[in-house]
Amino acid sequence: MRPDLAPWRSSRDFRLLWSAGLVTTFGSFLTYVAVPLQIKELTGSSLAVGLIGAVELVPMIVCGLWGGALADAVDRRKLVLASEAGLGLLSVLLLVNALLPQPLLWPMYVFVGLLSALDGLQRPSLDALTPQIVAHDQLTAAAALNALRWQVGAIAGPSLAGLIAATAGVRVAYALDAVTFAVSLLLLLRMRAVPPALGAEKPSLGAIAEGLRYAWSRKELLGTYAVDIVAMLFAFPNAIFPFLADRLDASWALGLMYAASSVGGLAVSATSGWASRVHRHGRMVMAAAALWGAAITGAGLVGNIWLVLFFLALAGGADMVSGLGRSTLWNQSIPDGLRGRMAGVELLSYSVGPQLGQVRAGGMAAAVGVRASVWSGGLMCVVGVVGLVAALPRLLAYDARTDPHVAAVRAEREARAARQSEPEAASEPASEASEPVSGPASA
């Protein structure tokens, strides 16, 4: 049940990448809280605050797809570094605007859109880096450790960010975020270069289309995207938590409601050693998504706030199990030359789903009531997952031990390791009395 620390022990680059991500996560939550707070202070309008989501969505989608093509064509470490520097610069610009005697509103929307665009460019490379710096049989453990890092940040980050923004002000929050980006850059600079695969295709619309065609041809991959979208579209009620707290006469528990799913995810991440021994990741994803929907259904049906928090935590744990299964399936079976573009497609599934899910939750809450919106969405999620089980049998049948794509990726990694060892082997003088050298390089 203990987390598998093998990637942390064996890969120096993974330790650097993990640590940089932890620092950045805390800093990003500072801006995540400070921006809507400052817009609220400037305008007093909930609509103005809500426009943040609209400003973020399109740049995230467009740049996510383009970032996936870039991740397959350039050194992924350099792309991550450049994006990280740009994100840090935008934090500085937000600070400069906040320091004006009369801070301007429109630049904040511009900066938020650029932050979303850079995040979309960077995230495919970040996701595609891990399989290149971690051993093939440690990918599930690496996914669990990355999830653990995120969950710690998702619980502690908003709390710390809210305290700083409310007491010290948004200027301090932006300044601290800029500092965290500087620390992250120093850590990332110590990583080794991660060049693209031999013969990598240049980024283009054609390259993006090739990635989409590949995703369509892999029905088990398509199934993981579809399961995630269905789960988030029907059973992501976060937007109506303030109204649910009012219905339960528990406005004091609003923060706990937002944190509960992260607590459940953290519990799974911290006890994830078992996940490395799972081979049927399609079944893992589907069962966890159905449990997510059932838990959200329970959260909508019960009338006790503590039971609601329990079901939300259970849902968060199920979502983490599903995420581990998806991440392992992707990393074990997608060729390195396409992994960046597939990460861009993945970005669509987990950015569009929650956004549309919040629209569904709010619309149904207005039509049928808050609690009915929550439990009916959970039921629709369960029904949707059952339908996908019938429609996508290849996802259900996926087995990492026998899947040809997994075998091909493993062979690709072994061939790359052999090529990297050739210069070392060539530099060693051969003994006159010895037989010709044989081994991975010559093979």
N, C-alpha and C positions, 0 to 999 in steps of 0.2 A: 504493500500500500504506500510505501514511501516513494517520493518522486525519484526518477532515474536521473542521476547527475552525470552520467557518462559523457554527454556532449560538453558539459562545462569542464570536466577534467581533461578531456582529450583534445579539445580544439581551442587554441589561444584566440583565434579570430572570432569564434562563437562567444567567448567570454567578453571580448571587446564590444562586439555588436550588441550583446544582451545588456551590458552595462550602459552603453550609449542609449539604447532604447529606454531603459529604466529612467535615466536622467531626463530624456526628452519627454517621456510620458508625464512626469510631474510638471514640467514646464508648460507643456501644451494645455494641461488642464487649467493652469493659471489664466491663459488667454481665453480658453473655452468658457470660463466663468466671467472673466472681466469684460469681454466684448458685449454680450447681451446686457450686462449690468450698466455699462457706460451708455449704451444706446437707450436704455430705459431712463437713465438720468437725464439724457439730452432731450428726449422726446416725450416721455411719459406714455408712449403708445405701445400696446401689445402687438399691433400690426407691424410696427417698425421693427420690433424684436423678431417677429415671426418671419420677416423677409430675409433674415440671415440664411435660413434653410434653402430658400429659393435661389439666393445668390450662390450658394455652395454647390448645388446639385449638378448643374450643367458643366461647370469646369471640372468637377470630379469625374464625371462620365467620360468627357472628351479626352482629358489629359490622362485618365486612367488607361484608356485603350492605347493612346499614343505612348505613354510611359511603358506599357507592356512591350510594344515593338522596340522601343529604345533599349529596354533591359536585355533583349536578345541580341542586340547589335553592338553594344559598347561595354566597356568595363563597368560592371554594376557598382563597384565600390566608388568609382569616380562620379557616377550619376547620383548615388546617395549623398556623397560629399557636397556636390554642387547644389542639390536640392536643400540639404540641411543648411548650407550657407544662405541660400535665398530665404528660407523660412526664418532664420535668425534675423536677417535684414528687415523682414516685414515686421517682426516683433519690435525692432528698433523704431521703425516708422510709426507703428501704433503708439509707442512711447512718446515720440516727438509730437504727434498730434494731440496726445493727452496733456502734454506740457504747455500747449498753447493757452493763452488767456481765455479764448473761446474755442474749444475743440470743435472741429468740423465733422459733420455726419457723413457726407458722401464719401470722403476718403476711407472711412471705416468699411463701407460696403466693398469698395475697390480692393482694400487689403484683404478682407475676408475671402473674396473671390479668388485672389491670387494665392492666398494660403491654401485654399481647396485645390487649386490647379497644381501647385507644387507638391502637395500631398499626393495627388493622383499620379504625378510623374514619378514620385519617389517610391510609393508603396509596392508596385510590382517588382522593382529591383530589390527592395528589402525582403519581400517574400521569396524571391528567387535566389537570394544569396545563401540562405541557410542550407539548402541541399548541396551547395558547392563547398561548404566549409565544415560539414558534419558528415560522419560516416553513414552509409546507407541504412544500416541496421539501427541507427540512433535517431532517425528522423522523428519517430513518434515521441521519444523523450525530449527532443529539441522543441517540438510543437508544444508539449506540456509545459516546459520551462518558459517558453515565450508567452504562453497563456497565463502562467503564474505571475510573470512580470506585469502583464497588462492588468490582471485582476487586482494586484496590489495597488497599482496606480489608479485604477478605477474606483477603489474604495477610499484610499488615503488622499489621492489627488484633489478631487472636488471639495473634500472637507477642508484641506489646507488652503486651497484656492479661494473658497468662500470666505474663510477667516481673514486671509490677507487682503482680499479685495474689499471686504466690508470694513476692516479696521484701518489698514494702511493706505487703501485706495488703489484704483486701477493702475496708476502710474508705477507703483511698486511691483504690482503683478506683472506688467509688461517688462519691466527692467529685469526681474528675476527670470522670466522666460528667456530673454535674450542671453542671460548668463548661462542658463542650462544648455542652450544651443552651442555656446562656445565650448563648454565642457564636452558635449557630445562630439563636436568636430575634432577635438584633440584625441579622443578615444578612437574615432573612426580613421583618423590619419595614421594610426599605428597598425591598422590592418594591412595585410598583403593585398596586392592587386588581384582582381578577379576578372581576367580577360574573357571575351566572348568565345563561344565555340568556334572551331575552325569552319570557315566558309559561312559564317553567320550572315543572314540576309539583312540588307540595309533597311532602316525604318521607312515604311511607306504605307499607303492605304492598301496596297496589294499584300504586304506582310500582315497587316491587321486582318484582312479578309482570309488569309491562309490560316491564321490562328483561329478565327471563328469557324472555318470549315473543319479544322481538326477537332475543335470542341464538339461540333455537331456529329462528327463521325464516332466519337467516343461516348456511347450512350451512358456508360457508368459515370463519366465526368459530367455529362449533361444532367444526369439525375441528381448529382450532389448540388449543382447550382439550383435546379428546380426545387429540391427539398428545402433549401435555405430560403428561397424567395417565398415559397408557400408558407413556411413557418413565420417569417417576418411580416408578410402581407396580412395574414389573418390574425396573428396572435402577438402583436407588438403594441401593447396598450399604454406605453409610457406617457404619451401625450395627454392622456386623461387621468393620470395619477392624482393631480390636484383635486379634480372633481370626485374621484373615488374616495380620497381621504375625507372630503367633506361629507359624502354619503355615509361614511362609517363613523362620523363624529370623531375623527382622529387626525385632524390637521397637523398635530404635533409629530405624526409618524411619516410625513411626506418624504423627508430625507431618507428614512429607513426603507421606504418603498423603492426609491431609486437605487439604493445600495444593496437591496436584498438579493437581486439576481447575481451581482458581482460576488457576494458572500458565498452563494452556492457554487459559482464557477471557481472561486478560490479553493473551496473545499475539495472539488474534484481535481484541480491542478496539483494541490499539495498531496494528494493520495493517488497519483496517476501511474504508479509503477506497473499496475496490471495492464495498462493500455498497450504497452510494448509487446504483449503476448497475444494481442488480437490480430487476426488475419483477415476476417471477413468484415472489412470496413464499411461496405455498403449496408449490411444489416445493422451495423453499429450506428450509422448515420440515421437510418430510417426509424429504428426503435427509439433513439434519443429524440428525434423530431416529434414523434407521436407522444412521447412522454412530456415534452415541452408544451404541446397543445393541451394535453390532459391537465397539466399543472396550472396553466392559465385558466382553463375552464374552472378548476377548483377555486382559484383566486377570485373569480367573478361570482361564484355561487355562495361562498361562505360570507357570513356577516360579522365575523370577529376579526379585528385587525391583526391579531397575532397569527391566526390561521392564514390570513391573506399573506402576511410576510413569509410564513412557512412555505406556502405554495409558490410564491415568487422566487424564493431561494431554491426550491426544488426545480423550478423552470430554468433558473440560471445554471444549475448543475447539469441538467439535461442538455442545455445549449452548449456547454463546454464539452461534454462527451461527443456531441455531434461535430463540433469544431475540430476536435482531435482526430476523429475519423476522416473528415473531409481533408484536413491538412495532410495526413499521412498518405491517403490515396493519391492526392495530387502530387506530392513530392516524390513518392516511390514510382510513379508510373508515367510522368510527363517527361519527355526528352529535354535535355538542357537547352537546346536551341529553340524550344517553344515555351519554356517555362515562364518567361517574362510576359509573353502575350496571354498565356493562360491566367497569370496573376491579374492581368488587366481585366479579363472576363470575370474572374472571381470578384474583383472590386465592384463590378456592376451588381453582382448578386447581393453583396452585403452592404451596399450603399443605397440602391434603389428600393430594395425590400423594406427596410425600416422607414424610409421616407413615405412610401405609399401606405405602409401599415399605420402610420400616425394619421394620415388622411382618413383611412377606413375607420379607425377607432373613433376619431372625432365625429365623423359623419354619422356613424351608427349610434353614438352616444346621444347625439341630438335627436335622432329618429326614434330610438327604442329605449333609451335610458343608459346610464353609465355602466351599471353592473351587467346589464344584458349585453352591452357592447363587448365587455370583457369575456364573459363565458361563451357567448355565441361565436366570437372569434376563435377561442380555443377549440370549440367543437369543429368549426370549419377547417382548422389546421389539421386535426386528427383525420377528418374525412379526406382532405386533400392528400395527406401522406399515404393513406390507404389506397387512394386512386393512383398515386405514383408507383406504389409497389406493384400494382397490376400492369401499369403502362411501361415500366422500366425494369424488366426482369434481369437485365444484365447487371444493374446496380446491386440487386439482391444476390446475384450469383458471384459477384466479385470475390476473389480469394487471392491475396498477395502471394501465396506460395506457388500458385500455378498460373497466374496471369502473365501472358507473353509480354505485355508492355513493361511490367516490373522487371522481368528477366532482361529485356533489351536495355532498360535504363541502368541496371546493375552492370551489364557488360560494357556500356558506354563509360561508366565511371572507372571501371577497371582498365579500359583501354587508355583513358586520359591519364591515370596514375602511371601506366607503363610508359607513355610518351614523356611524362615529366621526369621519369627515372633514367631515360636514355642518356642525357648529358652526363649524369654522374657515372653511369656505367662506362661511357666512352672515355672518360677522363682517367680511368684506372688502367695502368699498363698491364698488358696480358703477359703471363709467364710463358716462356718458350716451351716448358714441359707440360703445360696444362692443356686441357681440352678446350675447344671453343666455348665461350661463355654462353649459357642458356638460361632462360628465366622469363619473367614477364615481359621485359623489354624486347628480347629477341623474338619471343612468341608473337 
